[in-house]
Amino acid sequence: MEDQKAYYEAHAPEYDDAFARTGRWDAGRGKNEDWLREWANLNTAVRASLSVGASRATALDLACGTGHWTSILYELDIDVVAVDSSGAMLRRAELRLGE
């Protein structure tokens, strides 16, 4: 567990680059477009499936990383408890959420 925590502490600054396919994660235009399209489709499906309407929901986001999913849940007006063993990841999640 300590090795895993150290890995994420060290990679927190570039973690979002993997999602955006920038920097060393740039796989070329075609592959980047495929990845971003798949991410957009998944994002849309998750938002649709988690739409809670008038009822209030609470979610636990385990290993939240930099808060990609945490922010989506938050936007859907879901109360979120976000947990990660990496303090560096949590700080990035807090920045993403403006906290």
Buried (B, 14 or more C-beta within 10 A) or exposed (E): EEEEBEEBBEBBEEBBBBBEBEEEBEEEEEEBEEBEEEBEEEEEEBEEEBEEEEEEBEBEBEEBBBBBBBBBBBEBEBEBEBEBBBEBBBEBBBEBBEE
